[in-house]
Amino acid sequence: MLPTLLYAAETWATTNIMNNKIRTARLAMEWKMTGTTWKDKTTNKRVKEQTKLPDALLLLKSAKWKWAGHVVRASDNWANIVTGWTPAGKRKWGRPKTRWVDDIRSLNNNWMSSAQDKKKWSDQREAFIQQWTNDG
């Protein structure tokens, strides 16, 4: 179920709306898997305990962190150029759209140089994922 839900998720620019949709889809799939309905007066917490599946959002963030490190350490330079590219011209006024790299920068502004050290990058993954541990 989770591989299908999160296919290529490491390349997504995630927003709060998308995070909520992922959580909702996961819960809907778990309700179907267990065969429970709202008439059974079961809580989401109870359904999660029955399925014992990991949180989809945490898996998404973990995959994204690993992918970012992989892209930076890649031997070909085009991945670094594309990742750090800023388009020419002005952005539209109003709230800027969320970019792929915004999640990574939320924890580490100097992430491209940090990702060169694979051990250090792997150690920082837990801190990155910790931001999304609440089931809000």
Residue frames as a rotation matrix with the C-alpha (Angstrom) as fourth column:
MET 1
0.569 0.822 0.000 0.00
0.822 -0.569 0.000 0.00
0.000 0.000 -1.000 0.00
LEU 2
0.585 -0.351 -0.731 2.64
0.164 -0.831 0.531 2.56
-0.794 -0.431 -0.428 1.02
PRO 3
-0.552 -0.810 0.197 4.93
0.393 -0.044 0.919 2.06
-0.736 0.584 0.342 -2.00
THR 4
-0.240 0.552 0.798 1.98
0.947 -0.046 0.316 2.79
0.212 0.832 -0.512 -4.26
LEU 5
0.757 0.577 -0.305 0.94
0.644 -0.736 0.207 5.85
-0.105 -0.353 -0.930 -2.27
LEU 6
0.604 -0.602 -0.522 4.48
-0.106 -0.711 0.696 7.26
-0.790 -0.365 -0.493 -2.14
TYR 7
0.396 -0.469 0.789 5.74
0.869 0.471 -0.155 6.36
-0.299 0.747 0.594 -5.62
ALA 8
-0.145 -0.626 0.766 8.44
0.796 -0.533 -0.285 8.92
0.587 0.569 0.576 -6.58
ALA 9
0.804 0.566 -0.183 7.52
0.549 -0.586 0.596 11.02
0.230 -0.580 -0.782 -3.53
GLU 10
0.155 -0.824 -0.545 11.13
0.771 -0.244 0.588 12.03
-0.618 -0.512 0.597 -2.94
THR 11
-0.732 -0.433 0.526 10.86
0.679 -0.525 0.513 14.32
0.054 0.733 0.678 -5.95
TRP 12
0.244 0.923 0.299 7.67
0.807 -0.364 0.466 16.10
0.539 0.127 -0.833 -4.85
ALA 13
-0.799 -0.271 0.537 7.54
-0.043 -0.865 -0.501 19.67
0.600 -0.423 0.679 -3.57
THR 14
-0.329 0.700 -0.634 5.40
0.839 0.524 0.143 18.97
0.432 -0.485 -0.760 -0.52
THR 15
-0.555 0.296 0.777 2.93
-0.376 -0.923 0.084 21.43
0.742 -0.246 0.624 0.96
ASN 16
-0.823 0.314 0.473 0.69
-0.443 0.165 -0.881 21.25
-0.355 -0.935 0.003 4.03
ILE 17
0.202 0.942 -0.269 -2.29
-0.926 0.094 -0.364 20.50
-0.318 0.323 0.892 1.79
MET 18
0.157 -0.226 -0.961 -0.43
-0.621 0.735 -0.274 17.60
0.768 0.640 -0.025 0.17
ASN 19
-0.864 -0.501 0.047 0.67
-0.328 0.489 -0.808 16.30
0.382 -0.714 -0.587 3.57
ASN 20
-0.440 0.790 0.428 -2.95
-0.670 0.030 -0.742 16.28
-0.599 -0.613 0.516 4.75
LYS 21
0.431 0.598 -0.675 -4.05
-0.898 0.352 -0.262 14.46
0.081 0.720 0.689 1.59
ILE 22
-0.313 -0.627 -0.713 -1.38
-0.459 0.757 -0.464 11.80
0.831 0.182 -0.525 2.11
ARG 23
-0.934 -0.005 0.358 -2.47
-0.343 0.296 -0.891 11.26
-0.102 -0.955 -0.278 5.72
THR 24
-0.054 0.998 0.040 -6.12
-0.826 -0.022 -0.564 11.10
-0.562 -0.064 0.825 4.67
ALA 25
0.316 0.131 -0.940 -5.44
-0.812 0.550 -0.197 8.61
0.491 0.825 0.280 1.86
ARG 26
-0.699 -0.639 -0.321 -3.40
-0.344 0.694 -0.633 6.42
0.627 -0.332 -0.705 4.19
LEU 27
-0.758 0.466 0.457 -6.17
-0.451 0.132 -0.883 6.38
-0.471 -0.875 0.110 6.78
ALA 28
0.244 0.888 -0.389 -8.81
-0.928 0.096 -0.361 5.62
-0.284 0.449 0.847 4.16
MET 29
0.015 -0.324 -0.946 -6.73
-0.624 0.736 -0.262 2.68
0.782 0.594 -0.191 2.92
GLU 30
-0.921 -0.386 0.052 -6.28
-0.262 0.516 -0.815 1.39
0.288 -0.765 -0.577 6.45
TRP 31
-0.339 0.884 0.323 -10.02
-0.723 -0.025 -0.690 1.57
-0.602 -0.467 0.648 7.12
LYS 32
0.442 0.485 -0.754 -10.63
-0.875 0.419 -0.243 -0.48
0.198 0.767 0.610 3.97
MET 33
-0.385 -0.701 -0.600 -7.90
-0.488 0.707 -0.512 -2.98
0.783 0.096 -0.615 4.91
THR 34
-0.969 -0.011 0.246 -9.41
-0.232 0.374 -0.898 -3.62
-0.082 -0.927 -0.365 8.33
GLY 35
-0.609 0.789 -0.081 -12.96
0.462 0.436 0.772 -3.72
0.645 0.432 -0.630 7.02
THR 36
-0.464 0.442 -0.768 -14.23
0.756 -0.254 -0.603 -1.28
-0.461 -0.860 -0.216 9.63
THR 37
-0.169 0.485 0.858 -16.80
0.630 -0.617 0.472 1.41
0.758 0.620 -0.201 8.97
TRP 38
-0.732 -0.046 0.680 -17.91
-0.329 -0.850 -0.411 4.52
0.597 -0.524 0.607 10.81
LYS 39
0.360 0.933 0.001 -20.91
-0.531 0.204 0.822 2.55
0.767 -0.297 0.569 12.05
ASP 40
0.310 -0.337 -0.889 -18.49
0.578 0.809 -0.105 0.47
0.755 -0.481 0.446 14.14
LYS 41
0.940 0.057 0.337 -17.65
-0.167 -0.785 0.597 3.64
0.299 -0.617 -0.728 16.09
THR 42
0.503 -0.855 -0.124 -13.93
0.844 0.456 0.281 2.93
-0.184 -0.246 0.952 15.84
THR 43
0.742 -0.309 -0.595 -11.33
-0.179 -0.947 0.269 5.67
-0.646 -0.093 -0.758 16.12
ASN 44
0.777 -0.548 -0.310 -8.50
-0.406 -0.062 -0.912 6.36
0.480 0.835 -0.270 13.69
LYS 45
-0.065 -0.828 0.557 -6.05
-0.996 0.016 -0.092 5.55
0.067 -0.560 -0.825 16.47
ARG 46
0.209 0.243 0.947 -7.57
-0.456 0.881 -0.125 2.09
-0.865 -0.406 0.295 16.89
VAL 47
0.986 0.160 0.052 -7.38
-0.019 0.416 -0.909 1.42
-0.168 0.895 0.413 13.14
LYS 48
0.443 -0.894 -0.070 -3.71
-0.713 -0.305 -0.631 2.50
0.543 0.329 -0.773 13.10
GLU 49
-0.135 -0.465 0.875 -2.98
-0.906 0.415 0.081 0.13
-0.401 -0.782 -0.477 15.99
GLN 50
0.611 0.441 0.657 -4.58
-0.172 0.884 -0.434 -2.75
-0.773 0.152 0.616 14.08
THR 51
0.982 -0.187 -0.005 -2.60
0.026 0.166 -0.986 -2.22
0.185 0.968 0.168 10.87
LYS 52
0.582 -0.799 -0.151 0.73
0.281 0.024 0.959 -1.28
-0.763 -0.600 0.239 12.51
LEU 53
0.485 -0.397 0.780 1.87
0.826 -0.084 -0.557 0.51
0.286 0.914 0.287 9.35
PRO 54
-0.466 -0.691 -0.553 4.50
0.788 -0.608 0.095 3.25
-0.402 -0.391 0.828 9.58
ASP 55
0.343 0.573 -0.744 3.44
0.206 -0.819 -0.536 6.84
-0.917 0.030 -0.399 9.02
ALA 56
0.512 -0.074 0.856 3.44
0.854 0.157 -0.497 7.59
-0.098 0.985 0.143 5.29
LEU 57
0.950 -0.120 0.290 4.52
-0.051 -0.971 -0.235 11.19
0.309 0.208 -0.928 5.78
LEU 58
0.547 -0.796 0.259 7.59
-0.506 -0.068 0.860 10.16
-0.667 -0.601 -0.440 7.76
LEU 59
0.211 -0.437 0.875 8.53
0.601 0.763 0.236 7.68
-0.771 0.476 0.424 5.04
LEU 60
0.768 0.138 0.625 8.11
0.607 -0.469 -0.642 10.42
0.205 0.872 -0.444 2.44
LYS 61
0.889 -0.431 0.157 10.36
-0.457 -0.864 0.212 12.84
0.044 -0.260 -0.964 4.33
SER 62
0.356 -0.779 0.516 12.97
-0.168 0.490 0.856 10.15
-0.919 -0.391 0.043 4.94
ALA 63
0.326 -0.182 0.928 13.06
0.841 0.504 -0.196 9.25
-0.432 0.844 0.317 1.24
LYS 64
0.907 0.047 0.418 13.31
0.264 -0.838 -0.478 12.92
0.328 0.544 -0.772 0.31
TRP 65
0.717 -0.684 0.135 16.26
-0.560 -0.450 0.696 13.44
-0.415 -0.574 -0.706 2.67
LYS 66
0.167 -0.654 0.738 18.08
0.264 0.751 0.605 10.39
-0.950 0.094 0.298 1.26
TRP 67
0.529 0.113 0.841 17.37
0.843 0.039 -0.536 11.50
-0.093 0.993 -0.075 -2.32
ALA 68
0.981 -0.172 0.091 18.72
-0.162 -0.981 -0.103 15.02
0.107 0.087 -0.990 -1.66
GLY 69
0.378 -0.887 0.265 21.98
-0.472 0.062 0.880 13.58
-0.797 -0.457 -0.395 -0.36
HIS 70
0.156 -0.265 0.952 22.22
0.612 0.782 0.117 11.22
-0.776 0.564 0.284 -3.31
VAL 71
0.820 0.224 0.527 21.67
0.565 -0.467 -0.680 14.02
0.094 0.855 -0.510 -5.83
VAL 72
0.857 -0.516 0.004 24.34
-0.503 -0.833 0.229 16.23
-0.115 -0.198 -0.973 -4.28
ARG 73
0.129 -0.865 0.486 26.91
-0.438 0.390 0.810 13.42
-0.890 -0.317 -0.329 -4.10
ALA 74
0.801 0.222 0.555 26.25
0.347 0.583 -0.734 12.27
-0.487 0.781 0.390 -7.68
SER 75
-0.158 -0.979 0.127 29.31
0.655 -0.007 0.756 12.31
-0.739 0.203 0.642 -9.90
ASP 76
-0.329 0.071 0.942 27.64
0.864 -0.380 0.330 14.20
0.381 0.922 0.064 -12.73
ASN 77
-0.911 -0.210 -0.355 27.34
0.353 -0.842 -0.407 17.92
-0.214 -0.497 0.841 -12.17
TRP 78
-0.674 0.676 0.298 23.96
-0.018 -0.418 0.908 18.47
0.739 0.607 0.294 -13.89
ALA 79
0.110 0.754 -0.648 22.00
0.765 0.352 0.539 17.33
0.634 -0.555 -0.539 -10.81
ASN 80
-0.290 -0.289 -0.912 23.64
0.856 -0.504 -0.113 20.00
-0.428 -0.814 0.394 -8.65
ILE 81
-0.995 -0.082 0.056 23.04
0.099 -0.850 0.517 22.64
0.005 0.520 0.854 -11.30
VAL 82
-0.379 0.924 0.038 19.35
0.158 0.024 0.987 21.77
0.912 0.381 -0.156 -11.64
THR 83
0.123 0.426 -0.897 18.82
0.933 0.259 0.251 21.53
0.339 -0.867 -0.365 -7.87
GLY 84
-0.292 -0.340 -0.894 20.42
0.731 -0.682 0.021 24.90
-0.617 -0.647 0.447 -7.16
TRP 85
-0.732 -0.015 0.681 18.98
0.600 -0.488 0.634 26.65
0.323 0.872 0.367 -10.22
THR 86
-0.258 0.666 -0.700 17.01
0.421 -0.575 -0.702 29.82
-0.870 -0.476 -0.131 -9.68
PRO 87
0.139 0.355 0.925 14.94
0.989 -0.002 -0.148 30.94
-0.050 0.935 -0.351 -12.67
ALA 88
-0.885 -0.450 0.117 15.62
0.463 -0.877 0.128 34.35
0.045 0.168 0.985 -14.16
GLY 89
-0.390 0.750 0.535 13.07
0.033 -0.569 0.822 37.12
0.920 0.338 0.197 -13.72
LYS 90
-0.704 0.223 0.674 10.68
-0.700 -0.378 -0.606 37.98
0.120 -0.899 0.422 -10.97
ARG 91
-0.841 0.515 -0.165 8.32
0.537 0.831 -0.144 35.65
0.063 -0.210 -0.976 -9.21
LYS 92
-0.116 0.887 0.446 4.64
0.326 -0.390 0.861 36.50
0.938 0.245 -0.244 -9.21
TRP 93
-0.663 -0.095 0.743 3.55
-0.566 -0.586 -0.580 38.62
0.490 -0.805 0.334 -6.30
GLY 94
0.594 0.790 0.152 1.79
-0.685 0.397 0.611 36.96
0.423 -0.467 0.777 -3.40
ARG 95
0.476 -0.397 0.785 2.87
-0.554 0.557 0.618 33.91
-0.683 -0.729 0.045 -1.50
PRO 96
-0.246 -0.640 -0.728 5.66
-0.968 0.202 0.149 32.09
0.052 0.741 -0.669 -3.36
LYS 97
0.725 0.462 -0.510 5.06
-0.497 0.865 0.077 28.52
0.477 0.197 0.857 -4.45
THR 98
0.560 -0.514 0.650 6.78
-0.484 0.434 0.760 25.83
-0.673 -0.740 -0.006 -2.41
ARG 99
0.290 -0.570 -0.769 9.86
-0.853 0.211 -0.478 24.42
0.435 0.794 -0.425 -4.11
TRP 100
0.667 -0.086 -0.740 11.34
0.123 0.992 -0.005 20.96
0.735 -0.088 0.673 -3.74
VAL 101
-0.273 -0.940 -0.204 14.34
0.463 0.058 -0.885 22.27
0.843 -0.336 0.419 -1.86
ASP 102
-0.050 0.297 0.954 12.33
-0.573 -0.790 0.216 24.32
0.818 -0.536 0.210 0.65
ASP 103
0.916 0.378 -0.134 11.80
-0.141 0.615 0.776 21.27
0.376 -0.692 0.616 2.90
ILE 104
0.392 -0.855 -0.339 15.51
0.816 0.493 -0.302 20.56
0.425 -0.158 0.891 3.01
ARG 105
-0.408 -0.565 0.717 16.42
0.240 -0.824 -0.513 24.21
0.881 -0.037 0.472 3.60
SER 106
0.558 0.682 0.474 13.98
-0.311 -0.357 0.880 24.38
0.770 -0.638 0.013 6.52
LEU 107
0.940 -0.259 -0.221 16.48
0.327 0.505 0.799 22.37
-0.095 -0.823 0.560 8.55
ASN 108
0.102 -0.992 -0.079 19.80
0.580 -0.005 0.814 23.23
-0.808 -0.129 0.575 6.95
ASN 109
0.797 0.209 -0.567 20.43
-0.219 -0.774 -0.593 26.31
-0.563 0.597 -0.571 4.81
ASN 110
0.003 -0.900 -0.436 23.88
-0.975 -0.100 0.200 25.05
-0.223 0.425 -0.877 3.86
TRP 111
0.565 0.405 0.719 22.57
-0.415 0.893 -0.176 21.63
-0.713 -0.199 0.673 2.89
MET 112
0.928 -0.194 -0.317 24.52
-0.235 0.355 -0.905 21.11
0.288 0.914 0.284 -0.34
SER 113
-0.055 -0.997 0.063 27.88
-0.688 -0.008 -0.725 21.23
0.723 -0.083 -0.686 1.42
SER 114
-0.140 0.066 0.988 26.57
-0.914 0.374 -0.154 19.19
-0.380 -0.925 0.009 4.38
ALA 115
0.796 0.581 0.169 25.34
-0.466 0.767 -0.441 16.43
-0.386 0.273 0.881 2.08
GLN 116
0.351 -0.749 -0.562 28.86
-0.699 0.190 -0.689 15.79
0.623 0.635 -0.457 0.77
ASP 117
-0.771 -0.557 0.309 29.67
-0.610 0.508 -0.608 13.96
0.181 -0.658 -0.731 4.02
LYS 118
-0.249 0.730 -0.636 27.44
-0.235 0.591 0.771 10.88
0.939 0.342 0.024 3.83
LYS 119
-0.460 0.033 -0.887 27.73
0.751 0.548 -0.369 9.96
0.474 -0.836 -0.277 7.53
LYS 120
-0.930 0.093 -0.355 26.95
0.142 -0.800 -0.583 13.49
-0.338 -0.593 0.731 8.72
TRP 121
-0.656 0.708 -0.260 24.03
-0.668 -0.386 0.636 13.71
0.350 0.591 0.726 6.29
SER 122
-0.258 0.536 -0.804 22.61
0.190 0.844 0.502 10.41
0.947 -0.023 -0.319 7.50
ASP 123
-0.670 -0.051 -0.741 22.85
0.739 0.051 -0.672 11.59
0.072 -0.997 0.004 11.12
GLN 124
-0.923 0.309 -0.230 20.88
-0.261 -0.941 -0.216 14.77
-0.283 -0.140 0.949 10.31
ARG 125
-0.674 0.692 -0.257 18.02
-0.061 0.295 0.953 12.76
0.736 0.658 -0.157 8.79
GLU 126
-0.353 0.545 -0.760 16.47
0.892 0.440 -0.099 12.06
0.281 -0.713 -0.642 12.19
ALA 127
-0.639 0.088 -0.764 16.34
0.355 -0.847 -0.395 15.77
-0.682 -0.524 0.510 13.02
PHE 128
-0.901 0.305 -0.308 14.72
-0.426 -0.487 0.763 16.45
0.083 0.819 0.568 9.63
ILE 129
-0.495 0.733 -0.467 12.06
0.253 0.636 0.729 13.78
0.831 0.242 -0.500 10.11
GLN 130
-0.654 0.183 -0.734 11.43
0.750 0.033 -0.661 14.89
-0.097 -0.983 -0.158 13.71
GLN 131
-0.935 0.289 -0.203 9.67
-0.300 -0.954 0.023 18.01
-0.187 0.082 0.979 12.32
TRP 132
-0.332 0.840 -0.428 6.77
-0.756 0.035 0.654 15.87
0.564 0.541 0.624 11.12
THR 133
-0.919 -0.077 -0.386 6.30
0.110 0.891 -0.441 13.45
0.378 -0.448 -0.810 14.03
ASN 134
-0.665 0.746 0.035 3.04
-0.343 -0.263 -0.902 15.03
-0.664 -0.612 0.430 15.22
ASP 135
-0.693 0.482 0.536 -0.06
0.682 0.680 0.270 13.39
-0.234 0.553 -0.800 13.82
GLY 136
-0.552 0.433 -0.712 -1.75
-0.094 -0.881 -0.463 16.82
-0.829 -0.189 0.527 13.43
